[in-house]
Amino acid sequence: MITKKLLKEWGACWSDEQIDTYLKSAKRKSVSPRHVAQDTTISLDDRLWVLCKTLAHLSEPCARYFAIECAQTVAHLAGDEGDQAQYLGLLNQLCEIEDLPEQDRDAARAAAWAAAWDAARAAALDVAWAAARAAALDVAWDAAWAAAWAAARAAAWAAAWDVALTAAIDRALIWLGDFAEGF
C-alpha cells in the first residue's frame, strides 16, 4: 500500500498537508496503486509518477523494463525509418543490458547512452540545419503558418499527451499485476 511515509521517501512533490488531505479524503492511511491510478482528482502525471515509483520500489529491473516498453511506444516519432530503426536498436540493447549480471550493467549502459547521445546530437544538427534553411527561405510564411496552427497543435498535443499518459498508466497496472491492489 502507498503510505505518506513512502511518498516522502520517494520525494513526492506534494506537501505533508496535501498528502494528509488526500489520505483523509480517501478515508484511509494508505491507498493501493490501483486506487491512485483511478483517482481523477490526481493529475495524470502524478498518477503515473506514483505507479512508476511503486514499480521501482517493488522491482527496479521491472521498472527499467517498463521504462523501455514506454520508450518503444514512441519509436514512430524518432524521425525517418532509419532513425526509428536506430532508436529501436538502442532500446533492444538496453533490454539486453538488463539481462547482464549486475556488475556488467553500468559499463554497458554507459556505452549505449553514449551511442544514443551521438545519434541524438547528429539528428539535432540535421533538424537545426533544416529549420534554419526553411526559415531563411520564407520567414514570414513560416511565422504566419506557425501562428495559424499554434492553438490547434497545442490542443492536439494536450489531448495526445493525456491519451499517452492514460495508456502508460494502464501498462503500469499490468506490470504491477496483483500488487496493483496493494502490497
Secondary structure, DSSP 8 states (H G I E B T S, - for coil): -EEHHHHHHTT-SS-HHHHHHHHHHTTSSEE-HHHHHH-TTS-HHHHHHHHHHHHHHH-HHHHHHHHHHHHHTTGGGSSSHHHHHHHHHHHHHHHHHHTS-HHHHHHHHHHHHHHHHHHHHHHHHHHHHHHHHHHHH-HHHHHHHHHHHHHHHHHHHHHHHHHHHHHHHHHHHHHHGGGGG--
